[in-house]
């Protein structure tokens, strides 16, 4: 395609050059013709002037001939020397003849000839210039025909390249949709995982709360369980805080996942609709298209729209191939998932510690020898009231 473009541009440049040469030649011819016209006018004026002088000379010459008795009437041709050959000029007539001869002006034939020659030379130059202009014009026409041929070849090649570019764009868009779908699968998995961790977090809180109630029951039976009950209460508080943080992150993760999934679906739809629109634009609606870009065939598509418009259309879908934002959001979801797991692990650790402390409280209560003092006082207070 590059070589064809160079040939085409070379032919176009040659057409322009030859056309300019033809124009310049015609301008030169025009100037020459203008000069020739002026020269012709000058030559005509000079010829008319000398013709008038010649007529006056002929008239004076005839008068002279009559006055000296050479002829008795107007001669038919003053240049005919035969009719004067046998005439004897009398001596007394000679002074008058000399005077009349001196009165005849000299005819400037040389200037007339020079003017006519100059005019003829200008006409010859103009004719040669016109021939040159015709030659340049013919060459320009031939180069124009070559340019048309090269332009047709370049157009054909360009459309072939654009068709290949369209197929490549389709392949790249198809790969983009595959990436987006993979991102969506991972985002869906992370969303579901976050939802399951929400259930786990609630379960850890329930375990720690149950441990707290169990510890209180142990304390009710023996004062020795109080120390462990305090540990249960502490772990319950830590479990509650960890569960709250976990659920906050879970809500954020699920919301972010929902937004990411929605945006990615919109991106997928835009890819399909934009490629379908691009096909219609470059082919003027002659290409068959389907909703899924990966299932669209471009082999039978012909690029019939204007080349620049087709190129803009094909390049215009490049932006749709950018999935960086979707991948970055998935990366943040993955990091958030790891954070939730860490917080959930902490909640589990604290809930387990609460359960262990509650079990220890029951063991201590079981091994205790006496009832706690406040229990005895309560019993005593109850007995006194019953009396």
JOVEN-V835859 format. One record per pair of residues at least 12 apart in sequence whose ideal C-beta (glycine too) atoms are under 7 Angstrom apart, sorted by the first residue. I is the first residue (numbers start at 1). J is the second residue. Records with the same first field share a line. If there is no record, write none. Layout:
I->J ; J
This chain:
1->157 ; 158 ; 161
4->150 ; 153 ; 154 ; 157
5->154
7->150
8->147 ; 150 ; 151 ; 154
11->143 ; 146 ; 147 ; 150
12->147
14->143
15->140 ; 143 ; 144 ; 147
18->136 ; 139 ; 140 ; 143
19->140
21->136
22->133 ; 136 ; 137 ; 140
25->129 ; 132 ; 133 ; 136
26->133
28->129
29->126 ; 129 ; 130 ; 133
32->122 ; 125 ; 126 ; 129
33->126
35->122
36->119 ; 122 ; 123 ; 126
39->115 ; 118 ; 119 ; 122
40->119
42->115
43->115 ; 116 ; 119
46->111 ; 112 ; 115
47->112
50->107 ; 108 ; 109 ; 112
53->105 ; 107
54->107
56->105
57->104 ; 105 ; 107
58->78
60->100 ; 103 ; 104
61->78 ; 104
62->74 ; 75 ; 78
63->100
64->97 ; 100 ; 101
67->96 ; 100
68->89 ; 93 ; 96 ; 97
69->93
70->84 ; 87
155->307
158->307
159->303
162->303 ; 310 ; 311 ; 314
163->301 ; 303
165->314
166->282 ; 298 ; 301 ; 314
167->298
169->314 ; 317
170->275 ; 293 ; 296 ; 298
172->321
173->271 ; 275 ; 293 ; 317 ; 320 ; 321
174->293 ; 294
176->271 ; 320 ; 321 ; 323
177->268 ; 271 ; 293 ; 294
179->323
180->264 ; 267 ; 268 ; 323 ; 326
183->264 ; 326 ; 327 ; 330
184->261 ; 264
186->330
187->257 ; 260 ; 261 ; 330 ; 333
188->261
190->253 ; 257 ; 333 ; 334 ; 337
191->254 ; 257
193->337
194->250 ; 253 ; 254 ; 337 ; 340
195->254
197->246 ; 250 ; 340 ; 341 ; 344
198->247 ; 250
200->344
201->243 ; 246 ; 247 ; 344 ; 347
204->239 ; 243 ; 347 ; 348 ; 351
205->239 ; 240 ; 243
207->351 ; 355
208->235 ; 236 ; 239 ; 350 ; 351 ; 354
209->236
211->232 ; 236 ; 354 ; 355 ; 357 ; 358
212->232 ; 233 ; 236 ; 354
214->358 ; 362
215->228 ; 229 ; 232 ; 357 ; 358 ; 361
216->229
218->361 ; 362 ; 365
219->361
220->375
221->365
222->364 ; 365 ; 368 ; 372
223->368 ; 372 ; 373
224->364 ; 365 ; 367 ; 368
225->361 ; 364 ; 365
228->357 ; 360 ; 361 ; 364
229->361
231->357
232->354 ; 357 ; 358 ; 361
235->350 ; 353 ; 354 ; 357
236->354
238->350
239->347 ; 350 ; 351 ; 354
242->343 ; 346 ; 347 ; 350
243->347
245->343
246->340 ; 343 ; 344 ; 347
249->336 ; 339 ; 340 ; 343
250->340
252->336
253->333 ; 336 ; 337 ; 340
256->329 ; 332 ; 333
257->333
260->326 ; 329 ; 330 ; 333
264->326
267->326
270->320
271->293 ; 320
272->291 ; 292 ; 293
274->317 ; 320
275->293 ; 296 ; 317
276->289
278->313 ; 314 ; 317
279->296 ; 301
281->305 ; 313
282->303 ; 305 ; 310 ; 313 ; 314
283->301 ; 302 ; 303 ; 304
284->304 ; 305
286->302 ; 304
287->301
